[in-house]
Structures are given as C-alpha cells and as structure tokens.
Amino acid sequence: MTGNLQGILGLVITSSVLIAIPGPSILFLVGQALSAGKKNALKGVAGNAIGMYSIAVLLSFGIGAVLMSSPQILMIIRLIGAFVLLLIGWQYVRASRISMAIDVPANKGRQSFFAGIIVGAANPKSVIMFGTIVPGFTGEIPPEMSATTVLLLMSLIPIVLGIVIDIIWVYAAHAVKSASFFRGNSLRWFNLCGGILMTLMALLLAVASVI
C-alpha cells in the first residue's frame, strides 16, 4: 500500500511538472483564450483532455500485457521514453521561439472543442506521459485488478491535473488580454526553462529505470 501511495505521489509531482511546461496544448489554449475568448478556450480544455485520454486508453491496453509479461520490457520502455523526452527538451533549449504544433484558427463553440481533441491526441507529451511515465509509477498491481485497469485509473491522475493546469493557463491568458506577452524574449525564456525541466526529468526517469 505504501509503495502504491508513493507511486501516486510521484506521478502527481512528475505529471504536474510535465503538464505545466508550455507545449502544443497550452499554446493552443492560450491562443484560444486570447483570440476566441475564455468560454471557447475552456471548451478547448475539455476537448484536449478527451484527446489525451484517448491516447491513454490505446496505450494502456497494449502496455497492460507488457507489464504482466516482463519488468525488463518496462525498463526498456522507460529508457526509450527518457531518451525521447531528452530529445524534446534539447529541441526546446535550441528553439528560438515556440510555435503551435497545429495551426488552429480562432474557433468558437464546437469547433474549439474538436480542435482541442486533435491537439490533445497529437501532443507528443501524451505518448510520453501514458506510454512511459504512468507505467513507471503503477507500483504493485493488486491481484483482483488487471494491469490495464490500473493503467486506465492511474492515467486519470494526469488528466485531472492537466484540466486544472490548463484552466489556470486559460484564466491567466484571459487576464493578460494581450498576445504580445507571449512573443519575443518571453517565448525564448519559456523554451529555455521548459527544455531544462524536460531534460532533468529525462535524466531522472533514466536513473529510476535502472535502479
């Protein structure tokens, strides 16, 4: 039980840091808040959560069987995830500015919702989060539950955290009322800080995989 609680706490901390780093989803939602309004941006938050959880479902069914078969395979998966995260972090550090992964115009209502689904599903953080990070914090799987069920339940933690963090970003962007705040040197600082954090997380994930 203690191990499971530690795993949940570790997942909460790791997920919060990864989600809070500005990426495609946050930039899309900030853009929606600044150009289409807070109400439509919040619909984008809901769509983004659905898009990300759809990736979690797809990965959980495949990884559930892997977890039951070999812990060595899990270690390899985590190392691959750490390597991918390291590459993304390095790209952030080198980038001169952040751009949205998907060029989504200022949509309203239903369009914002479906655009959010696309952005969430296409976000590379989704694969890293639900393909490597969540499985690494599952801990001991109860005998009455399958590995897939545990993964699906654990995946709800970053989803809920993501909704909360995304809403905070939307309200912050709505309060700023000016897209110029997210341009120029500010974006470069976002890239630098985000890249450093991702790189550190990649190293921590790699170390945890071999210990």
TORKOL-4160 file (C-alpha; in steps of 0.2 Angstrom, whole numbers, padded with zeros to 4 digits, m for minus):
211
<pt num="1" X="0000" Y="0000" Z="0000"/>
<pt num="2" X="0014" Y="0012" Z="0005"/>
<pt num="3" X="0023" Y="0008" Z="m0012"/>
<pt num="4" X="0006" Y="0012" Z="m0021"/>
<pt num="5" X="0004" Y="0029" Z="m0012"/>
<pt num="6" X="0022" Y="0034" Z="m0016"/>
<pt num="7" X="0019" Y="0029" Z="m0034"/>
<pt num="8" X="0004" Y="0040" Z="m0034"/>
<pt num="9" X="0013" Y="0055" Z="m0026"/>
<pt num="10" X="0027" Y="0053" Z="m0038"/>
<pt num="11" X="0015" Y="0053" Z="m0053"/>
<pt num="12" X="0007" Y="0068" Z="m0047"/>
<pt num="13" X="0023" Y="0078" Z="m0045"/>
<pt num="14" X="0030" Y="0072" Z="m0061"/>
<pt num="15" X="0014" Y="0075" Z="m0071"/>
<pt num="16" X="0012" Y="0092" Z="m0064"/>
<pt num="17" X="0029" Y="0097" Z="m0070"/>
<pt num="18" X="0027" Y="0090" Z="m0087"/>
<pt num="19" X="0010" Y="0097" Z="m0090"/>
<pt num="20" X="0014" Y="0114" Z="m0084"/>
<pt num="21" X="0028" Y="0116" Z="m0096"/>
<pt num="22" X="0021" Y="0126" Z="m0111"/>
<pt num="23" X="0019" Y="0114" Z="m0126"/>
<pt num="24" X="0006" Y="0112" Z="m0140"/>
<pt num="25" X="m0009" Y="0110" Z="m0129"/>
<pt num="26" X="m0005" Y="0125" Z="m0118"/>
<pt num="27" X="m0001" Y="0136" Z="m0133"/>
<pt num="28" X="m0017" Y="0131" Z="m0142"/>
<pt num="29" X="m0027" Y="0135" Z="m0126"/>
<pt num="30" X="m0018" Y="0152" Z="m0123"/>
<pt num="31" X="m0021" Y="0157" Z="m0141"/>
<pt num="32" X="m0039" Y="0152" Z="m0140"/>
<pt num="33" X="m0041" Y="0162" Z="m0124"/>
<pt num="34" X="m0033" Y="0177" Z="m0132"/>
<pt num="35" X="m0042" Y="0177" Z="m0148"/>
<pt num="36" X="m0058" Y="0167" Z="m0146"/>
<pt num="37" X="m0062" Y="0171" Z="m0128"/>
<pt num="38" X="m0062" Y="0162" Z="m0111"/>
<pt num="39" X="m0078" Y="0152" Z="m0114"/>
<pt num="40" X="m0072" Y="0144" Z="m0130"/>
<pt num="41" X="m0055" Y="0141" Z="m0123"/>
<pt num="42" X="m0062" Y="0131" Z="m0109"/>
<pt num="43" X="m0071" Y="0120" Z="m0122"/>
<pt num="44" X="m0054" Y="0118" Z="m0129"/>
<pt num="45" X="m0048" Y="0112" Z="m0112"/>
<pt num="46" X="m0062" Y="0098" Z="m0112"/>
<pt num="47" X="m0058" Y="0093" Z="m0129"/>
<pt num="48" X="m0039" Y="0092" Z="m0126"/>
<pt num="49" X="m0042" Y="0081" Z="m0111"/>
<pt num="50" X="m0053" Y="0069" Z="m0121"/>
<pt num="51" X="m0039" Y="0068" Z="m0135"/>
<pt num="52" X="m0026" Y="0064" Z="m0122"/>
<pt num="53" X="m0036" Y="0051" Z="m0113"/>
<pt num="54" X="m0040" Y="0043" Z="m0130"/>
<pt num="55" X="m0021" Y="0040" Z="m0131"/>
<pt num="56" X="m0020" Y="0034" Z="m0113"/>
<pt num="57" X="m0033" Y="0021" Z="m0117"/>
<pt num="58" X="m0025" Y="0015" Z="m0133"/>
<pt num="59" X="m0008" Y="0013" Z="m0124"/>
<pt num="60" X="m0015" Y="0005" Z="m0108"/>
<pt num="61" X="m0022" Y="m0010" Z="m0117"/>
<pt num="62" X="m0005" Y="m0013" Z="m0126"/>
<pt num="63" X="0006" Y="m0009" Z="m0111"/>
<pt num="64" X="m0005" Y="m0019" Z="m0099"/>
<pt num="65" X="0000" Y="m0035" Z="m0107"/>
<pt num="66" X="0018" Y="m0030" Z="m0107"/>
<pt num="67" X="0018" Y="m0026" Z="m0088"/>
<pt num="68" X="0012" Y="m0043" Z="m0084"/>
<pt num="69" X="0025" Y="m0052" Z="m0095"/>
<pt num="70" X="0042" Y="m0044" Z="m0091"/>
<pt num="71" X="0048" Y="m0030" Z="m0080"/>
<pt num="72" X="0063" Y="m0029" Z="m0091"/>
<pt num="73" X="0052" Y="m0024" Z="m0105"/>
<pt num="74" X="0045" Y="m0010" Z="m0094"/>
<pt num="75" X="0063" Y="m0004" Z="m0091"/>
<pt num="76" X="0067" Y="m0003" Z="m0109"/>
<pt num="77" X="0051" Y="0007" Z="m0112"/>
<pt num="78" X="0055" Y="0019" Z="m0099"/>
<pt num="79" X="0073" Y="0021" Z="m0106"/>
<pt num="80" X="0066" Y="0025" Z="m0123"/>
<pt num="81" X="0054" Y="0037" Z="m0115"/>
<pt num="82" X="0068" Y="0046" Z="m0106"/>
<pt num="83" X="0078" Y="0047" Z="m0122"/>
<pt num="84" X="0063" Y="0054" Z="m0132"/>
<pt num="85" X="0060" Y="0067" Z="m0118"/>
<pt num="86" X="0078" Y="0071" Z="m0118"/>
<pt num="87" X="0077" Y="0075" Z="m0137"/>
<pt num="88" X="0062" Y="0086" Z="m0135"/>
<pt num="89" X="0070" Y="0095" Z="m0120"/>
<pt num="90" X="0085" Y="0098" Z="m0131"/>
<pt num="91" X="0074" Y="0105" Z="m0145"/>
<pt num="92" X="0066" Y="0117" Z="m0133"/>
<pt num="93" X="0083" Y="0123" Z="m0127"/>
<pt num="94" X="0088" Y="0126" Z="m0145"/>
<pt num="95" X="0072" Y="0134" Z="m0151"/>
<pt num="96" X="0072" Y="0152" Z="m0154"/>
<pt num="97" X="0053" Y="0153" Z="m0151"/>
<pt num="98" X="0038" Y="0142" Z="m0148"/>
<pt num="99" X="0026" Y="0138" Z="m0161"/>
<pt num="100" X="0010" Y="0128" Z="m0160"/>
<pt num="101" X="0011" Y="0110" Z="m0166"/>
<pt num="102" X="m0006" Y="0113" Z="m0175"/>
<pt num="103" X="m0010" Y="0129" Z="m0183"/>
<pt num="104" X="m0028" Y="0131" Z="m0177"/>
<pt num="105" X="m0038" Y="0147" Z="m0181"/>
<pt num="106" X="m0048" Y="0156" Z="m0168"/>
<pt num="107" X="m0063" Y="0144" Z="m0167"/>
<pt num="108" X="m0079" Y="0146" Z="m0157"/>
<pt num="109" X="m0090" Y="0133" Z="m0148"/>
<pt num="110" X="m0090" Y="0116" Z="m0155"/>
<pt num="111" X="m0075" Y="0120" Z="m0167"/>
<pt num="112" X="m0064" Y="0124" Z="m0151"/>
<pt num="113" X="m0069" Y="0108" Z="m0143"/>
<pt num="114" X="m0065" Y="0097" Z="m0158"/>
<pt num="115" X="m0049" Y="0107" Z="m0161"/>
<pt num="116" X="m0044" Y="0103" Z="m0143"/>
<pt num="117" X="m0047" Y="0084" Z="m0146"/>
<pt num="118" X="m0035" Y="0085" Z="m0161"/>
<pt num="119" X="m0022" Y="0095" Z="m0152"/>
<pt num="120" X="m0023" Y="0083" Z="m0136"/>
<pt num="121" X="m0021" Y="0067" Z="m0147"/>
<pt num="122" X="m0007" Y="0074" Z="m0157"/>
<pt num="123" X="0003" Y="0081" Z="m0142"/>
<pt num="124" X="0019" Y="0071" Z="m0141"/>
<pt num="125" X="0018" Y="0073" Z="m0122"/>
<pt num="126" X="0003" Y="0061" Z="m0122"/>
<pt num="127" X="0013" Y="0047" Z="m0128"/>
<pt num="128" X="0027" Y="0050" Z="m0116"/>
<pt num="129" X="0015" Y="0053" Z="m0102"/>
<pt num="130" X="0004" Y="0037" Z="m0104"/>
<pt num="131" X="0017" Y="0026" Z="m0113"/>
<pt num="132" X="0032" Y="0028" Z="m0101"/>
<pt num="133" X="0028" Y="0039" Z="m0086"/>
<pt num="134" X="0012" Y="0032" Z="m0080"/>
<pt num="135" X="0018" Y="0014" Z="m0081"/>
<pt num="136" X="0033" Y="0018" Z="m0071"/>
<pt num="137" X="0023" Y="0023" Z="m0056"/>
<pt num="138" X="0010" Y="0009" Z="m0056"/>
<pt num="139" X="0018" Y="0000" Z="m0041"/>
<pt num="140" X="0012" Y="m0017" Z="m0036"/>
<pt num="141" X="m0003" Y="m0022" Z="m0046"/>
<pt num="142" X="m0017" Y="m0029" Z="m0034"/>
<pt num="143" X="m0022" Y="m0047" Z="m0038"/>
<pt num="144" X="m0040" Y="m0043" Z="m0041"/>
<pt num="145" X="m0036" Y="m0030" Z="m0054"/>
<pt num="146" X="m0028" Y="m0031" Z="m0071"/>
<pt num="147" X="m0013" Y="m0021" Z="m0076"/>
<pt num="148" X="m0024" Y="m0012" Z="m0090"/>
<pt num="149" X="m0037" Y="m0007" Z="m0077"/>
<pt num="150" X="m0023" Y="0000" Z="m0066"/>
<pt num="151" X="m0016" Y="0010" Z="m0080"/>
<pt num="152" X="m0033" Y="0017" Z="m0085"/>
<pt num="153" X="m0036" Y="0023" Z="m0067"/>
<pt num="154" X="m0018" Y="0030" Z="m0065"/>
<pt num="155" X="m0020" Y="0039" Z="m0081"/>
<pt num="156" X="m0034" Y="0049" Z="m0074"/>
<pt num="157" X="m0022" Y="0057" Z="m0062"/>
<pt num="158" X="m0013" Y="0067" Z="m0076"/>
<pt num="159" X="m0029" Y="0070" Z="m0085"/>
<pt num="160" X="m0037" Y="0079" Z="m0070"/>
<pt num="161" X="m0021" Y="0088" Z="m0066"/>
<pt num="162" X="m0020" Y="0093" Z="m0084"/>
<pt num="163" X="m0038" Y="0100" Z="m0084"/>
<pt num="164" X="m0034" Y="0111" Z="m0068"/>
<pt num="165" X="m0017" Y="0117" Z="m0075"/>
<pt num="166" X="m0025" Y="0121" Z="m0092"/>
<pt num="167" X="m0039" Y="0131" Z="m0084"/>
<pt num="168" X="m0026" Y="0141" Z="m0074"/>
<pt num="169" X="m0017" Y="0145" Z="m0090"/>
<pt num="170" X="m0033" Y="0150" Z="m0099"/>
<pt num="171" X="m0038" Y="0162" Z="m0085"/>
<pt num="172" X="m0020" Y="0169" Z="m0084"/>
<pt num="173" X="m0021" Y="0172" Z="m0103"/>
<pt num="174" X="m0038" Y="0180" Z="m0102"/>
<pt num="175" X="m0032" Y="0191" Z="m0088"/>
<pt num="176" X="m0017" Y="0197" Z="m0099"/>
<pt num="177" X="m0028" Y="0202" Z="m0113"/>
<pt num="178" X="m0013" Y="0204" Z="m0125"/>
<pt num="179" X="m0005" Y="0191" Z="m0136"/>
<pt num="180" X="0011" Y="0202" Z="m0136"/>
<pt num="181" X="0015" Y="0195" Z="m0119"/>
<pt num="182" X="0019" Y="0178" Z="m0126"/>
<pt num="183" X="0030" Y="0184" Z="m0140"/>
<pt num="184" X="0049" Y="0189" Z="m0142"/>
<pt num="185" X="0060" Y="0186" Z="m0127"/>
<pt num="186" X="0046" Y="0179" Z="m0116"/>
<pt num="187" X="0044" Y="0164" Z="m0128"/>
<pt num="188" X="0063" Y="0161" Z="m0128"/>
<pt num="189" X="0063" Y="0160" Z="m0109"/>
<pt num="190" X="0048" Y="0148" Z="m0110"/>
<pt num="191" X="0058" Y="0137" Z="m0121"/>
<pt num="192" X="0074" Y="0138" Z="m0111"/>
<pt num="193" X="0065" Y="0134" Z="m0094"/>
<pt num="194" X="0054" Y="0121" Z="m0102"/>
<pt num="195" X="0069" Y="0112" Z="m0111"/>
<pt num="196" X="0079" Y="0112" Z="m0095"/>
<pt num="197" X="0065" Y="0104" Z="m0085"/>
<pt num="198" X="0061" Y="0091" Z="m0098"/>
<pt num="199" X="0080" Y="0087" Z="m0099"/>
<pt num="200" X="0081" Y="0085" Z="m0080"/>
<pt num="201" X="0065" Y="0074" Z="m0080"/>
<pt num="202" X="0073" Y="0063" Z="m0094"/>
<pt num="203" X="0088" Y="0060" Z="m0083"/>
<pt num="204" X="0078" Y="0056" Z="m0068"/>
<pt num="205" X="0067" Y="0044" Z="m0077"/>
<pt num="206" X="0083" Y="0036" Z="m0085"/>
<pt num="207" X="0091" Y="0034" Z="m0067"/>
<pt num="208" X="0074" Y="0027" Z="m0060"/>
<pt num="209" X="0073" Y="0014" Z="m0074"/>
<pt num="210" X="0090" Y="0006" Z="m0070"/>
<pt num="211" X="0089" Y="0007" Z="m0051"/>
